[in-house]
Amino acid sequence: DAPRDGLARDRHSSIEHVSRSRNAAADFGPPGLAHADESRYLEERTLKGRVFVEVERCVACKRCVLSCAVEHSASKDMLAAMVEVPAPKARVKLVPVDGVTVPTECRHCDAAACVAACPTGAVFKDGPHGPVLLNSSHCVGCGSCVIACPYGVIGQNFETQEVYKCDLCSERLAAETVPACVEACPTGCLTFRVEEELKSWLKTVNAVQEKRIEQHARISDQSEG
């Protein structure tokens, strides 16, 4: 029960980051954040967020895939989405890599190749650190973005020529709710983290890895000696 409780806390921690009320904005803002700056800070915090993947926690349950498809359906209801035509498409997929399963979706690159490749401006970057979004009304179905994406996470319905991709559930973020895939993940494999949180986490991980490398090298030297 203890590990399960820990995973539940991890899964819900990211929800708490974006679901707190405006009255509590100063709780996760810089100390002394002025009331007039709360709205801007919340907006910047949301735009700079990313879905982070901890591969070792993925059990390939596909709840992220299902929830993503439902979120991007016309009805946003699981049962109704099953009979929709055309069928709703998930923006996240599970990719097997070296014996593990990796949930893969748009990384919302700062220098996005798909944006540069799009001839009509249908694929665009919503602000310097914002998500990469798609304006379907401007899309001509040429597939340039699909080819340009280095992660292979932009899909295309070849019957309708419609292109689709992760939009970071921008409507949910605007409502201070985490992306659907993060909310559905039962193990905490997917979390929503803002830029500064991610930098701090990566710094910790790198320090641990460097320590392990040093220990391994020391053991190897002792074995050879």
Secondary structure by P-SEA (a helix, b strand, c coil): caaaaaaaaaaaaaaaacccccccccccccccccccaaaaaaaaaaaacccccccccccccaaaaaaaaaaacccccaaaaaaccccccccbbbbbccccccccccccccccccccccccccccccccccccccccccccccccccccccccccccccccccccccccaaaaaaaccccccccccccccbbbbcaaaaaaaaaaaaaaaaaaaaaaaaaaaaaac
